[in-house]
Amino acid sequence: MKYRPYLSFSDLALCNLQRRPFRTAGLVILVALMSFVLFGGSLITYSLFSGTDALAKRLGADILIVPQGYDNKVEGILLRGEPSTFYMSDEWLSKIAEVDGVRAVSPQLFVASLNADCCAMPIQLIGFEQSTDFVIEPWIKTVLPGSLADEEIVVGGAISGKVGDTLKFFDRDYRIAAKMEKTGTGFDASIFMNIAAAEMAAADYETAGGAYPPPEGSISSVVVMVEDGFTANEVTRQINSDFHYGKSGIVVVPAKTIINNVSGSLRVLVIFIAALAGLLWILAVLVLAVVFSVMLNERKREFGILRSLGATRRRVSSLIFIESGVISAAGGMAGIFLAALLIIPFRNYIRDLVEIPYIQASAAWFAAMAFGCLLISFAVGPLASLFSVKRMNKNDAYTVIREGGL
């Protein structure tokens, strides 16, 4: 080990910080708190935006038709995978197809499994018509090119089980034919089957203790694709006009309404996080500025002696900047580490808490956000010490020593 007969300014800065451990720890904690909110908020916000984008891509349909009073239920299925069972007549399929501006329609059937011995787990079963579907079928084809048999299912990414395993629902065994990647939407906690299998499950649902038997020829929703040249709002108004809005027993839900509801909730959350992070950043700068100002008054003699021994104003200023930089860097890294430690393992809990689709940021984005937040955190200390440094540099060495008490 090479011997150094002198202390560098970096060594001196570290010694000064170690000499006042409680003050140093307090400042590090302050910066860590700011960094925690900044990085944690950025990570959660990005993950929520990713989930909303995934929902928009997976939703596929322009309009959803559901029984009146069940528009909130279908949002719960799509956003959070909340199990629900409801029915409407399949006659609506042909009726909606004849409306001006409708390009394609396809049925879906929702059946909630029961928390009983007859079922592997309480979960949402979604039946769809593979020959006409344009919402679920396109992304199921990425993992299952062929057709689903009546005894086969495709499971969402959050469901336990691998391809080839069997799951029991209403005392029937279904083989897992494929498993989807996680999307951050309610589809992750759903199971997909063909419409014939879903009809059997609906009949089994009532036999196993469900609320009521499905009427003959039942579906749960009609997904609608709008013709080019028409908007979803125009077709929605046309459907409401043709079938007497409020009296038909159905409700028309434009897909953008669901996305906008999610985006509205997300905007409120983003504003809150940004305001909190900004407030803490300003607070950190102000507190550090006060502390460094007090610290400067206490150490005038030390700085004066350094100046009298030949240290330039720039060198003495660098000593303060090094100390503030070390505090900021340590606090920034601590806050980022703590945020990652709390957010990554509890991402599913966070998704359930905010009730918005949530997709964890990739490793590349995670690293980029951590680096950006670390830079912002690192800027706090040097910025806060600027005032103190300028004030100190106004006086010569003799004045500084004299004011320090020598």
C-alpha positions as CSV (number, residue, x, y, z in Angstrom):
1,M,0.0,0.0,0.0
2,K,1.4,3.3,-1.1
3,Y,2.1,5.7,1.8
4,R,0.8,9.3,1.5
5,P,2.4,11.8,3.8
6,Y,-0.6,14.2,3.5
7,L,-4.3,14.3,3.6
8,S,-6.1,15.2,0.3
9,F,-9.1,17.5,0.4
10,S,-11.3,14.4,-0.2
11,D,-9.8,12.7,2.9
12,L,-10.3,15.9,4.9
13,A,-13.9,16.1,3.7
14,L,-14.6,12.5,4.8
15,C,-12.9,13.1,8.2
16,N,-15.1,16.2,8.7
17,L,-18.3,14.1,8.0
18,Q,-17.1,11.3,10.3
19,R,-16.4,13.8,13.1
20,R,-20.1,14.8,13.2
21,P,-21.9,11.4,12.6
22,F,-25.3,12.4,13.9
23,R,-25.5,15.6,11.8
24,T,-24.2,13.7,8.8
25,A,-26.7,10.9,9.3
26,G,-29.6,13.3,9.6
27,L,-28.6,15.0,6.3
28,V,-28.2,11.7,4.5
29,I,-31.7,10.6,5.8
30,L,-33.2,13.9,4.5
31,V,-31.8,13.4,1.0
32,A,-32.7,9.7,1.1
33,L,-36.3,10.5,1.8
34,M,-36.4,12.9,-1.1
35,S,-34.7,10.3,-3.3
36,F,-37.1,7.6,-2.1
37,V,-40.2,9.6,-3.1
38,L,-38.6,10.7,-6.4
39,F,-37.5,7.3,-7.6
40,G,-40.4,5.3,-6.1
41,G,-42.9,7.7,-7.6
42,S,-41.2,7.6,-11.0
43,L,-41.0,3.8,-11.0
44,I,-44.7,3.4,-10.0
45,T,-45.8,6.1,-12.5
46,Y,-43.9,4.5,-15.3
47,S,-45.3,1.1,-14.5
48,L,-48.9,2.4,-14.4
49,F,-48.5,4.2,-17.7
50,S,-47.1,0.9,-19.2
51,G,-50.1,-1.0,-17.8
52,T,-52.5,1.6,-19.3
53,D,-50.8,1.3,-22.6
54,A,-51.0,-2.5,-22.5
55,L,-54.7,-2.3,-21.6
56,A,-55.4,-0.1,-24.7
57,K,-53.6,-2.6,-26.9
58,R,-55.2,-5.6,-25.4
59,L,-58.8,-4.2,-25.3
60,G,-59.0,-4.4,-29.1
61,A,-62.7,-3.5,-29.3
62,D,-64.0,0.0,-29.9
63,I,-67.2,-0.6,-28.0
64,L,-68.5,-3.1,-25.4
65,I,-72.2,-3.9,-25.1
66,V,-73.1,-5.4,-21.6
67,P,-76.4,-5.8,-19.6
68,Q,-77.6,-2.6,-18.0
69,G,-76.0,-2.0,-14.6
70,Y,-72.9,-4.2,-15.4
71,D,-70.6,-1.6,-16.9
72,N,-68.7,-1.4,-13.7
73,K,-68.4,-5.2,-13.6
74,V,-66.9,-5.4,-17.0
75,E,-64.3,-2.7,-16.0
76,G,-63.5,-4.8,-13.0
77,I,-62.9,-7.8,-15.2
78,L,-60.7,-5.9,-17.6
79,L,-58.7,-3.9,-15.1
80,R,-58.4,-6.1,-12.1
81,G,-59.6,-9.6,-13.1
82,E,-62.4,-9.4,-10.5
83,P,-64.6,-12.5,-11.1
84,S,-68.2,-11.8,-12.1
85,T,-71.1,-13.7,-13.8
86,F,-73.9,-12.0,-15.8
87,Y,-75.9,-12.7,-18.9
88,M,-77.7,-11.1,-21.8
89,S,-79.5,-12.6,-24.8
90,D,-77.4,-13.6,-27.8
91,E,-80.0,-11.9,-30.0
92,W,-78.1,-8.7,-29.3
93,L,-75.3,-10.1,-31.4
94,S,-77.3,-9.9,-34.7
95,K,-79.1,-6.7,-33.7
96,I,-75.8,-4.8,-33.0
97,A,-74.3,-6.2,-36.2
98,E,-77.0,-4.4,-38.3
99,V,-76.3,-0.9,-36.8
100,D,-74.7,1.6,-39.2
101,G,-71.0,2.0,-38.6
102,V,-70.5,-1.5,-37.1
103,R,-67.8,-3.5,-38.9
104,A,-67.6,-6.6,-36.8
105,V,-69.1,-8.1,-33.6
106,S,-68.2,-11.1,-31.4
107,P,-69.7,-12.6,-28.2
108,Q,-68.0,-13.1,-24.9
109,L,-69.3,-15.1,-21.9
110,F,-68.1,-14.4,-18.4
111,V,-68.4,-17.1,-15.6
112,A,-66.9,-16.7,-12.1
113,S,-65.7,-19.9,-10.6
114,L,-66.5,-20.6,-7.0
115,N,-64.5,-20.7,-3.8
116,A,-65.5,-24.3,-3.2
117,D,-64.2,-27.9,-3.6
118,C,-65.6,-28.0,-7.2
119,C,-63.1,-25.4,-8.4
120,A,-59.3,-25.1,-8.3
121,M,-59.6,-21.4,-7.4
122,P,-62.1,-18.5,-7.5
123,I,-61.3,-16.8,-10.8
124,Q,-62.8,-15.3,-14.0
125,L,-63.5,-17.6,-16.8
126,I,-63.9,-15.9,-20.2
127,G,-65.4,-17.7,-23.2
128,F,-64.9,-16.3,-26.7
129,E,-65.8,-17.3,-30.2
130,Q,-62.5,-18.0,-31.9
131,S,-63.9,-17.8,-35.5
132,T,-65.1,-14.2,-35.0
133,D,-63.1,-12.8,-32.1
134,F,-60.8,-9.9,-32.7
135,V,-60.0,-9.0,-29.0
136,I,-58.6,-12.1,-27.4
137,E,-57.8,-14.4,-30.3
138,P,-55.1,-12.2,-31.9
139,W,-52.8,-12.3,-28.8
140,I,-53.7,-15.9,-27.8
141,K,-52.4,-16.9,-31.3
142,T,-48.9,-15.8,-30.2
143,V,-48.8,-18.8,-27.8
144,L,-51.4,-21.1,-29.3
145,P,-51.7,-21.1,-33.1
146,G,-54.4,-23.7,-33.3
147,S,-58.0,-23.9,-31.9
148,L,-59.0,-24.6,-28.3
149,A,-60.8,-27.8,-27.7
150,D,-63.7,-27.9,-25.2
151,E,-61.5,-29.3,-22.5
152,E,-58.6,-26.9,-23.0
153,I,-57.9,-23.5,-21.5
154,V,-55.4,-20.7,-21.8
155,V,-54.3,-19.1,-18.5
156,G,-53.2,-15.6,-17.7
157,G,-49.6,-14.8,-16.7
158,A,-50.4,-14.4,-13.0
159,I,-52.0,-17.9,-12.6
160,S,-50.1,-20.8,-11.2
161,G,-49.6,-23.8,-13.5
162,K,-47.7,-24.7,-16.6
163,V,-48.7,-26.0,-20.0
164,G,-49.9,-29.6,-19.7
165,D,-51.2,-29.2,-16.1
166,T,-54.9,-29.6,-15.4
167,L,-57.2,-27.2,-13.4
168,K,-60.6,-28.2,-12.1
169,F,-63.7,-25.9,-12.4
170,F,-67.1,-27.1,-11.5
171,D,-65.8,-30.7,-11.2
172,R,-64.5,-30.7,-14.7
173,D,-60.8,-31.0,-15.5
174,Y,-59.4,-28.6,-18.1
175,R,-55.9,-29.0,-19.6
176,I,-53.7,-25.9,-19.8
177,A,-52.9,-25.5,-23.5
178,A,-51.0,-22.3,-23.3
179,K,-50.0,-19.6,-20.8
180,M,-50.0,-15.9,-21.6
181,E,-47.2,-13.4,-20.7
182,K,-48.1,-10.9,-18.1
183,T,-49.8,-7.8,-19.4
184,G,-50.5,-5.9,-16.1
185,T,-54.3,-6.0,-16.8
186,G,-57.1,-8.2,-15.5
187,F,-56.4,-10.7,-18.2
188,D,-53.4,-11.9,-16.1
189,A,-55.8,-13.3,-13.5
190,S,-58.3,-14.7,-16.0
191,I,-58.8,-18.0,-17.8
192,F,-59.8,-18.3,-21.5
193,M,-61.8,-21.0,-23.2
194,N,-63.9,-21.4,-26.3
195,I,-67.5,-20.3,-26.2
196,A,-68.9,-23.9,-26.0
197,A,-66.7,-24.7,-23.0
198,A,-67.9,-21.5,-21.3
199,E,-71.5,-22.4,-21.9
200,M,-70.9,-25.7,-20.1
201,A,-69.2,-23.9,-17.3
202,A,-72.2,-21.5,-17.0
203,A,-74.5,-24.4,-16.7
204,D,-72.2,-26.1,-14.2
205,Y,-72.0,-22.8,-12.3
206,E,-75.7,-22.9,-11.4
207,T,-75.6,-26.6,-10.5
208,A,-72.6,-26.0,-8.2
209,G,-74.4,-23.3,-6.3
210,G,-74.2,-20.2,-8.5
211,A,-76.8,-17.4,-8.2
212,Y,-79.1,-18.3,-11.1
213,P,-79.1,-20.5,-14.2
214,P,-78.1,-19.0,-17.5
215,P,-81.0,-18.4,-19.9
216,E,-80.8,-20.4,-23.1
217,G,-78.7,-18.6,-25.7
218,S,-76.9,-16.4,-23.2
219,I,-73.8,-14.3,-23.6
220,S,-72.3,-11.7,-21.3
221,S,-71.1,-9.0,-23.7
222,V,-70.8,-8.1,-27.4
223,V,-67.5,-6.6,-28.5
224,V,-67.8,-4.2,-31.4
225,M,-65.3,-3.0,-34.0
226,V,-66.3,0.3,-35.7
227,E,-66.3,0.7,-39.5
228,D,-63.6,3.0,-41.0
229,G,-65.1,6.5,-41.4
230,F,-67.1,6.2,-38.2
231,T,-66.1,7.0,-34.6
232,A,-66.9,5.0,-31.5
233,N,-69.0,7.9,-30.2
234,E,-71.0,8.1,-33.4
235,V,-71.8,4.4,-33.3
236,T,-72.6,4.6,-29.6
237,R,-75.2,7.4,-30.2
238,Q,-76.6,5.3,-33.1
239,I,-77.0,2.2,-30.9
240,N,-78.6,4.2,-28.1
241,S,-81.0,5.8,-30.6
242,D,-82.0,2.6,-32.4
243,F,-82.6,0.7,-29.1
244,H,-84.0,3.5,-27.0
245,Y,-81.3,4.3,-24.4
246,G,-82.3,3.4,-20.9
247,K,-85.1,1.0,-21.9
248,S,-83.3,-1.7,-23.9
249,G,-81.7,-3.4,-20.9
250,I,-78.2,-2.9,-22.4
251,V,-75.5,-0.3,-21.8
252,V,-72.9,0.8,-24.4
253,V,-69.4,1.3,-23.1
254,P,-66.9,2.9,-25.5
255,A,-63.4,1.4,-24.9
256,K,-62.0,4.9,-24.7
257,T,-64.2,5.5,-21.7
258,I,-62.5,2.7,-19.7
259,I,-59.0,4.0,-20.8
260,N,-60.0,7.6,-20.0
261,N,-61.2,6.5,-16.5
262,V,-57.9,4.8,-15.9
263,S,-55.9,7.8,-17.3
264,G,-57.9,10.2,-15.1
265,S,-57.0,8.2,-12.0
266,L,-53.5,8.0,-13.1
267,R,-53.2,11.8,-13.7
268,V,-54.3,12.5,-10.2
269,L,-51.7,10.0,-8.8
270,V,-49.0,11.5,-11.0
271,I,-49.8,15.1,-9.8
272,F,-49.7,14.0,-6.2
273,I,-46.4,12.2,-6.6
274,A,-44.8,15.1,-8.5
275,A,-46.0,17.6,-5.9
276,L,-44.7,15.5,-3.0
277,A,-41.3,15.0,-4.7
278,G,-41.0,18.7,-5.6
279,L,-41.9,19.7,-2.1
280,L,-39.4,17.3,-0.6
281,W,-36.7,18.5,-3.0
282,I,-37.2,22.1,-2.1
283,L,-37.3,21.2,1.6
284,A,-34.0,19.3,1.2
285,V,-32.3,22.2,-0.5
286,L,-33.5,24.7,2.1
287,V,-32.6,22.5,5.1
288,L,-29.2,21.7,3.7
289,A,-28.6,25.4,2.9
290,V,-29.3,26.3,6.5
291,V,-27.2,23.5,7.9
292,F,-24.2,24.4,5.7
293,S,-24.6,28.0,6.6
294,V,-24.5,27.2,10.3
295,M,-21.6,24.8,9.7
296,L,-19.7,27.5,7.9
297,N,-20.0,29.8,10.8
298,E,-18.7,27.1,13.1
299,R,-15.7,26.3,10.9
300,K,-14.6,29.8,9.9
301,R,-11.3,29.4,11.8
302,E,-10.7,26.1,10.1
303,F,-11.2,27.6,6.6
304,G,-9.2,30.7,7.5
305,I,-6.2,28.5,8.6
306,L,-6.4,26.5,5.4
307,R,-6.4,29.8,3.4
308,S,-3.4,31.1,5.4
309,L,-1.5,27.9,4.7
310,G,-1.9,28.5,1.0
311,A,-5.2,26.9,0.1
312,T,-6.9,28.9,-2.6
313,R,-10.6,29.9,-2.4
314,R,-11.3,27.3,-5.1
315,R,-9.7,24.6,-3.0
316,V,-11.5,25.5,0.2
317,S,-14.8,25.7,-1.8
318,S,-14.2,22.3,-3.2
319,L,-13.9,20.9,0.3
320,I,-17.5,22.1,1.0
321,F,-18.7,20.8,-2.3
322,I,-17.1,17.4,-1.7
323,E,-18.8,17.1,1.7
324,S,-22.2,18.1,0.4
325,G,-21.7,15.8,-2.6
326,V,-20.9,12.8,-0.4
327,I,-24.0,13.5,1.7
328,S,-26.2,13.8,-1.4
329,A,-24.7,10.7,-3.1
330,A,-25.1,8.6,0.0
331,G,-28.7,9.8,0.6
332,G,-29.6,9.3,-3.1
333,M,-28.3,5.8,-3.3
334,A,-29.9,4.9,0.0
335,G,-33.3,6.2,-1.1
336,I,-33.2,4.5,-4.5
337,F,-32.2,1.2,-2.8
338,L,-35.0,1.4,-0.3
339,A,-37.6,2.3,-2.9
340,A,-36.5,-0.7,-5.1
341,L,-36.5,-3.0,-2.0
342,L,-40.1,-2.0,-1.2
343,I,-41.7,-1.6,-4.6
344,I,-40.3,-4.5,-6.6
345,P,-41.4,-7.4,-4.3
346,F,-44.8,-5.7,-3.6
347,R,-45.7,-4.8,-7.1
348,N,-48.8,-7.0,-7.1
349,Y,-50.0,-5.4,-3.8
350,I,-49.4,-2.0,-5.4
351,R,-51.5,-2.9,-8.4
352,D,-54.3,-4.1,-6.3
353,L,-54.1,-1.0,-4.1
354,V,-54.3,1.5,-7.0
355,E,-56.7,-0.6,-9.0
356,I,-55.0,0.3,-12.3
357,P,-53.2,-2.0,-14.7
358,Y,-49.5,-2.2,-13.6
359,I,-46.5,-3.5,-15.5
360,Q,-43.1,-3.4,-13.8
361,A,-40.5,-1.4,-15.7
362,S,-37.9,-3.3,-17.6
363,A,-34.3,-3.6,-16.3
364,A,-33.1,-0.9,-18.8
365,W,-35.8,1.6,-17.8
366,F,-35.2,0.8,-14.1
367,A,-31.5,1.6,-14.5
368,A,-32.2,4.8,-16.5
369,M,-34.7,6.0,-13.9
370,A,-32.3,5.2,-11.0
371,F,-29.4,7.0,-12.7
372,G,-31.6,10.1,-13.4
373,C,-32.9,10.2,-9.8
374,L,-29.4,9.8,-8.5
375,L,-28.2,12.8,-10.5
376,I,-31.1,14.9,-9.2
377,S,-30.4,13.8,-5.7
378,F,-26.7,14.5,-6.1
379,A,-27.4,18.0,-7.2
380,V,-29.2,18.8,-3.9
381,G,-26.1,19.2,-1.7
382,P,-23.8,21.3,-3.9
383,L,-26.7,23.5,-4.9
384,A,-27.6,24.1,-1.2
385,S,-24.0,24.9,-0.4
386,L,-23.6,27.5,-3.1
387,F,-24.8,30.4,-0.9
388,S,-22.4,29.5,1.9
389,V,-19.4,29.2,-0.4
390,K,-20.1,32.5,-2.0
391,R,-20.4,34.2,1.3
392,M,-17.2,32.7,2.6
393,N,-15.2,33.7,-0.5
394,K,-16.1,37.4,0.0
395,N,-13.5,37.7,2.8
396,D,-9.8,37.3,2.9
397,A,-8.0,34.7,5.1
398,Y,-7.2,37.1,8.0
399,T,-10.9,38.3,8.2
400,V,-12.1,34.7,8.2
401,I,-9.7,33.7,11.0
402,R,-10.6,36.8,13.1
403,E,-14.3,36.1,12.7
404,G,-13.7,32.5,13.7
405,G,-12.4,33.6,17.1
406,L,-8.6,33.6,16.8
